[in-house]
Amino acid sequence: MKKAKTSLLIGTMIFILIVQTATSALAAKAYLSDIVVTNTRDDLLLYFTVNKCFTAEMNKAIESGLNTTFTFFVRLYEKREYWWDRKIKDIKINHTIKYDSLRQTYQITLSEKNNKIVTVRSFEKAKKLMADVVALKVTPLRNLKKGEHYRIRMMAELDKIRLPFYLHYVFFFLSLWNFETDWYSVDFRY
């Protein structure tokens, strides 16, 4: 009887700890801001930033050498009345961060820049590079029609961490810092 009460008490404490951790993680939901749709002479460009995407647990994991990847999804549609919107472009890009403890540097790989690797010493600069999408070429302007209405949608997510099988039992709590933003939309006329 005493063993059953102890097991129930331990189980309840673990449940409360998980709920509190999950609630605090949900309270600081990641979101997109500073969304700008503009163009050059030849291309439609997109800028945006992911906010509240780094937690204390994620920072510790990155600084311990765990590769972390943000995936950004961008979709461009031509808006049409009385019919479904026509998809023009569907883009998926990645920003990956890797900490080199020997050199004490952060390497950020930006897939939209032909997998360019940017190396910085400051963790704050590294986080900014991870969270900012700068001058993403969405489509050449020749794919757009003058006077038509368009919608661009975007969202971001942290890729699920892939650990060796036996470590899933030890690090089950890492799933609590996975995030996915809502979809954000901007309508514009070209």
N, C-alpha and C positions, 0 to 999 in steps of 0.2 A: 504494500500500500504506500509506504514511504517513497519507494523507488518511482512509482507512478506519479506521485505529486511532484517530485523533483524533476522528472521528465517533462511534465506539463508546465512547470514553472520555467524551465530552460527554453522549451518550445515557445512559450508566450513571450519571453524576453527577446528571443531571436526575431519573432514576428514583429514586435514593436520596433525593434532596431531597423529592420528592413523597411517597414512602412514609413518611419521617420526619415530615413535616408531617401527613399523614393519620393516622398512628399517634398523634401527640400530640393531635390533635383528637378521636380516638376515646377516648383515655384519660380525657378530661374530659367524659364523656357527660352531657348535660342530663337532669334528672330532676325529678319533682314531689314536693313535701313540704308539710307543714302543711295537710293536707287535712281540712276540717271540713264536715260536712253538718248543717245545723240548720234551724230554721224560725221564721218569725214567726207571727202569728195567721192570716195568709192565704196565705203562700208558703213553698215549700221553697227554701232558700238554700245556696249552695256557696261555699267559700273554698279557695284553694290558691295555691302559689307555685312558679315554675319556677326551679330552681337550675342553676348552671354553664352558663348560656345565652349569656353574653357572653364573647367571646374578644378578644384584643388587636387582631386584624384587624377584627373587627366594630366595636369601639370607634373605630378609625381611620376606618372607612368612614362611621359615623354622624357623627362630628365633621367629616368632609369634606363633609357635606350629603346623603349618600345616605339616602333614606327606607327605613326598615326596619319590617317588620310581623311580629308574632307572631300566629299563628292558634291559637285554643283550640277544641277539640271536646269537647262534653259530651253524653252520652247517658244517658237514664233508662229503666230497664226494670222491669217488674213480673215478679218471678221466679215461674215456674209449674212445678210438679212434673209429670213425664210429658208435657211439652209445651214448645215453644220459648218463651223469655221474650218477653213482649209489650213492644214499644218504645212508650214514652209520649211521650218528647220527644227531639229531636235538635237541638242548639244549636251554632252556629258563631259565635264572636266574634273581633274583631281588636283588637289594640293596635298603633298605628303611631306611630313616633317620627320627628320631623323637627327638625334642628338649624338654627337661624337664626343665621348667623355675624355678621350686622350687630348684632343685639340681644344676642347671646351667650346665647340661651335655647333650651330644648328644648320642643317642643310634642308632647304625647302625646294622641292621639285614642283614646277608649275607646268602642267600638261598643256595648257593653252598657249604657252610660249615655247612649243616644241621641246617639252621636258627640260627646260632650262633649270639648272640648279643654282640657287642663290644661297651663299654661305654668310651667316651673320653670327656675331658673338652674343648679342643681346637677345634674351628670351622674349622681351616685349616686342622687338622688331620682328622676330620670327613669328610670333602670334599674329601680328598685324599682316604679315605676308600670307599667312595661312587663311585669314578671315576676309581679305579683300580680293575682289575680282575687279581687275583694272583693265579697261579698254578691250574687253572681250569682243572679237569680231564675230557678230552673230550671222550676218549674211551680206553679200555684195548688194549695193543699192539697185543694181540692174534686176534683182529678183522681186523688187517692190514696184507697185504701180502708183503713179502720182494721183493724189486725191483719195486714195483708198484708206480704210480704217484697219488697224492692226492691233494685235494684243501680244505682249511678250510676258511669259510666265517664268518664274524662277523659284528654286528652293535649294536647300543645302542639307546634307546629312553627314554624320560621322560614320565612316565605314565600321562595320562590326569588327571587333578585334578577333583575330584568328590566333588562338593559342594552341600549343600542342595538346593533344587529347587529355592527358593526365592532369594538366594544369587547369582545365575547365572547372574541376571540382574545387580547386584552391582559390581561383580568382573569379568566382561566380558574380561577385559584386561589381566587376568591371562593366557589366551590362547596364548598370544604373547610371553610367555617364554617357551612354550612347544618346545621340540627339538627332532630331529631324525637325526642320522648320516647317511651317505651313507653306503652302504655295502662295506667292505674291504675284499680282498682275499689274501691268501698266498698259493702258490703251493709248494709242497715238495715231495720228494721221500723217501720212507721208506726202 
